[in-house]
Amino acid sequence: MKHFLIRYITAPLLLLVLAMQQSTAQVRISGMVEDADSHQGLASVSIWAVKGKYGAISNETGRFFIQADPGDTLEFTMVGYIKYDLIVPAISATLNISLKRQMFNLGGVAVRGRNYQRDSAATRAEYDKYFNYKKPTAGDFFRTLPANPVTALTYLIPNKTRKRKEAFRGQLEYWEKENYVDHRYSPELVNRMTKLDGNELDSFMLRYRPSYQFLEESTEYDLLLFIKKSFEKYQQDKKSFMKKEDLPDTTASK
């Protein structure tokens, strides 16, 4: 009898939850977030839906996309830039978002560079509920079912909000690792070790960019040795390429 009552109660509730999920037609907002002055794409920009309470992050080239409810407000935020608000239109759209740099009245105060530990801690605090979010398990379902069958059912149904939380957490963790790599494998450090600069420095850093796993386990000495050996290989490859370029073209005589 007890099992019959549970099925009798949960069946209409299941239909109700499904109907509620399909009642809101969302639109896709995509495009690129760029620096208003240089027009370069900005990575790791936070895009937050104010009413929906979910978000996304721009990729390494500034590209982004997010599913949102028409009329909701999207907040584009990044450290050092002025927040940009966008009202979600009624139809899907591709947009370019330009962020202006935040201007500060320094008043003679010494300017310090970005602090990775401080910025990472601030991001963790701001998005704490996403970093600590755990996917519901079967145990959560059975513990919740007697007291709140509607909530328990949401653990079994593919839920857009839950999927967004999981995806957003994955993005946050990905960019936290990328920022850690940028913090330790900095242009200043590589320039000091190799004396490269400009486009050649950018090309070298991209080609020999270390992984997060390597940096997490390595000491400062390990990193310096990695850069030194990478630069030696870079110079050898460069010499080999130049020698090939100097060889005469014999194909025309054959």
VMD Tcl script that draws the C-alpha trace (Angstrom):
set ca {
  {0.00 0.00 0.00}
  {2.81 2.35 0.90}
  {4.58 1.80 -2.43}
  {1.29 2.31 -4.27}
  {0.75 5.69 -2.55}
  {4.26 6.83 -3.42}
  {3.70 5.96 -7.11}
  {0.27 7.63 -6.99}
  {1.73 10.84 -5.59}
  {4.95 11.01 -7.58}
  {3.46 10.34 -11.04}
  {1.49 13.62 -11.32}
  {4.33 15.49 -9.66}
  {6.70 14.14 -12.28}
  {4.47 15.45 -15.05}
  {4.20 18.81 -13.27}
  {7.99 19.19 -13.03}
  {8.42 18.29 -16.69}
  {5.79 20.83 -17.70}
  {7.46 23.54 -15.62}
  {10.83 22.84 -17.26}
  {9.42 23.22 -20.75}
  {7.38 26.35 -19.99}
  {10.27 28.79 -20.42}
  {11.67 29.22 -23.92}
  {15.27 30.35 -23.63}
  {17.38 32.05 -26.29}
  {21.06 31.61 -27.15}
  {23.31 34.62 -26.72}
  {26.77 34.24 -28.21}
  {29.62 36.37 -29.49}
  {32.91 37.79 -28.28}
  {33.95 39.92 -25.31}
  {36.71 42.38 -26.24}
  {38.79 45.18 -24.80}
  {37.13 48.44 -25.83}
  {40.47 50.06 -26.74}
  {42.56 47.28 -28.29}
  {39.59 45.21 -29.57}
  {41.44 42.07 -28.43}
  {39.34 39.18 -27.13}
  {39.26 38.87 -23.32}
  {39.57 35.44 -21.72}
  {37.98 34.43 -18.39}
  {35.25 37.08 -18.47}
  {32.36 36.06 -16.20}
  {28.88 36.16 -17.81}
  {26.21 35.96 -15.11}
  {22.42 35.70 -15.53}
  {21.06 37.79 -12.64}
  {17.57 36.27 -12.38}
  {18.47 32.76 -13.52}
  {21.44 32.56 -11.11}
  {23.77 30.75 -13.54}
  {26.65 31.77 -15.74}
  {29.39 31.07 -18.24}
  {32.96 32.18 -18.92}
  {34.56 33.43 -22.14}
  {37.23 31.17 -23.65}
  {40.86 32.02 -24.42}
  {39.90 34.10 -27.48}
  {37.02 35.92 -25.78}
  {34.27 33.81 -27.37}
  {31.24 32.91 -25.27}
  {27.70 31.55 -25.38}
  {24.95 31.21 -22.82}
  {21.31 30.09 -22.82}
  {19.18 32.70 -21.03}
  {15.59 33.78 -20.43}
  {14.35 36.81 -22.42}
  {14.25 39.88 -20.19}
  {16.93 38.57 -17.83}
  {20.08 40.66 -17.29}
  {23.52 39.33 -18.21}
  {26.41 40.83 -16.25}
  {29.84 40.79 -17.94}
  {32.57 41.25 -15.32}
  {36.34 40.98 -15.18}
  {38.97 42.28 -12.78}
  {40.22 45.68 -13.99}
  {37.17 46.37 -16.21}
  {33.84 48.17 -15.74}
  {30.84 45.82 -15.43}
  {28.65 45.65 -18.54}
  {24.93 44.82 -18.31}
  {22.95 43.34 -21.20}
  {19.18 42.80 -21.26}
  {18.51 39.45 -22.94}
  {16.50 40.00 -26.15}
  {13.45 38.00 -27.18}
  {15.34 36.11 -29.89}
  {18.77 34.47 -30.13}
  {21.58 36.84 -31.06}
  {25.31 37.05 -31.74}
  {26.88 40.13 -30.14}
  {30.24 41.77 -29.56}
  {30.60 43.06 -26.00}
  {33.23 45.78 -25.38}
  {34.51 46.21 -21.83}
  {36.14 49.47 -20.76}
  {39.14 49.45 -18.45}
  {38.52 50.58 -14.88}
  {40.33 53.87 -14.26}
  {41.69 54.52 -10.77}
  {42.81 57.74 -9.14}
  {46.18 56.56 -7.89}
  {47.12 59.69 -5.96}
  {50.78 58.71 -5.74}
  {50.08 55.23 -4.39}
  {52.41 52.57 -5.74}
  {50.76 50.26 -8.26}
  {51.16 46.52 -7.70}
  {50.60 43.75 -10.22}
  {47.77 41.25 -9.98}
  {48.12 38.78 -7.15}
  {47.17 35.25 -8.22}
  {46.46 33.97 -4.71}
  {44.27 36.98 -3.89}
  {42.37 36.82 -7.18}
  {41.88 33.06 -6.90}
  {40.59 33.37 -3.33}
  {38.22 36.14 -4.41}
  {36.88 34.01 -7.27}
  {36.41 31.03 -4.95}
  {34.52 33.21 -2.46}
  {32.30 34.78 -5.15}
  {31.38 31.44 -6.75}
  {31.56 29.29 -3.61}
  {28.26 27.50 -4.25}
  {29.49 26.37 -7.68}
  {32.95 25.22 -6.56}
  {31.31 23.24 -3.72}
  {28.39 21.96 -5.79}
  {28.00 18.16 -5.77}
  {25.88 16.17 -8.19}
  {22.88 14.50 -6.46}
  {23.27 10.77 -5.86}
  {20.82 7.89 -5.43}
  {21.28 8.27 -1.69}
  {20.15 11.90 -1.89}
  {17.04 10.76 -3.78}
  {15.95 8.15 -1.21}
  {16.72 10.43 1.76}
  {14.69 13.29 0.28}
  {11.76 11.30 -1.16}
  {9.69 10.76 2.05}
  {9.78 14.42 3.13}
  {9.91 16.19 -0.24}
  {9.04 14.00 -3.27}
  {9.10 16.97 -5.69}
  {12.71 17.81 -4.83}
  {13.62 14.12 -4.94}
  {12.20 13.81 -8.45}
  {14.34 16.68 -9.69}
  {17.39 14.57 -8.82}
  {16.30 11.98 -11.41}
  {15.09 14.27 -14.19}
  {17.65 15.85 -16.56}
  {17.59 19.38 -15.18}
  {18.82 22.42 -17.13}
  {19.69 24.38 -14.00}
  {21.72 21.51 -12.57}
  {23.51 20.97 -15.88}
  {24.39 24.67 -16.00}
  {25.81 24.53 -12.49}
  {27.93 21.51 -13.36}
  {29.14 23.08 -16.63}
  {29.85 26.42 -14.95}
  {31.81 24.72 -12.20}
  {33.87 22.92 -14.84}
  {34.60 26.22 -16.57}
  {35.58 27.89 -13.29}
  {37.96 25.06 -12.43}
  {39.44 25.09 -15.96}
  {40.18 28.82 -15.90}
  {41.51 28.66 -12.35}
  {44.10 26.16 -13.59}
  {44.88 28.26 -16.67}
  {45.37 31.35 -14.49}
  {47.73 29.36 -12.28}
  {49.81 28.42 -15.33}
  {49.86 32.08 -16.44}
  {50.91 33.12 -12.93}
  {53.97 30.83 -12.80}
  {54.83 30.68 -16.52}
  {54.87 34.45 -16.96}
  {56.31 36.47 -19.90}
  {58.65 38.24 -17.47}
  {60.15 34.95 -16.28}
  {60.50 33.47 -19.77}
  {62.00 36.71 -21.11}
  {64.56 36.70 -18.31}
  {65.55 33.11 -19.12}
  {65.55 33.32 -22.94}
  {65.90 37.05 -23.79}
  {63.09 36.57 -26.33}
  {60.51 39.31 -26.76}
  {57.61 40.40 -28.96}
  {56.01 37.86 -31.28}
  {58.90 35.44 -30.88}
  {58.35 35.34 -27.11}
  {54.61 34.77 -27.59}
  {55.28 31.97 -30.09}
  {57.81 30.27 -27.80}
  {55.52 30.47 -24.75}
  {52.59 29.02 -26.65}
  {54.65 26.20 -28.16}
  {56.24 25.13 -24.87}
  {53.45 26.02 -22.46}
  {53.66 23.60 -19.49}
  {50.63 21.73 -18.18}
  {48.87 22.52 -14.94}
  {49.74 19.05 -13.61}
  {53.45 19.65 -14.20}
  {53.44 23.05 -12.49}
  {51.41 21.79 -9.56}
  {54.08 19.20 -8.79}
  {57.19 21.18 -9.78}
  {59.44 23.48 -7.75}
  {60.70 26.83 -9.00}
  {63.96 25.12 -9.96}
  {62.03 22.51 -11.98}
  {60.26 25.27 -13.90}
  {63.48 27.17 -14.66}
  {65.10 23.93 -15.86}
  {62.06 23.23 -18.05}
  {62.31 26.67 -19.67}
  {66.08 26.28 -20.16}
  {65.75 22.88 -21.88}
  {62.78 24.08 -23.96}
  {64.80 27.07 -25.15}
  {67.73 24.82 -26.09}
  {65.39 22.68 -28.19}
  {63.86 25.83 -29.68}
  {67.30 27.07 -30.77}
  {68.22 23.68 -32.27}
  {64.96 23.53 -34.24}
  {65.51 27.10 -35.40}
  {69.04 26.30 -36.66}
  {67.80 23.18 -38.46}
  {65.07 25.17 -40.15}
  {67.52 27.87 -41.27}
  {69.87 25.24 -42.74}
  {67.03 23.74 -44.76}
  {66.15 27.20 -46.04}
  {69.77 27.72 -47.22}
  {69.92 24.44 -49.18}
  {69.81 24.95 -52.99}
  {66.67 23.89 -54.81}
  {67.64 20.92 -57.03}
  {64.13 19.95 -58.11}
  {64.21 22.24 -61.14}
  {67.13 20.36 -62.74}
  {65.45 16.97 -62.47}
}
mol new
graphics top color blue
foreach p $ca { graphics top sphere $p radius 0.5 }
foreach p [lrange $ca 0 end-1] q [lrange $ca 1 end] { graphics top cylinder $p $q radius 0.2 }
display resetview
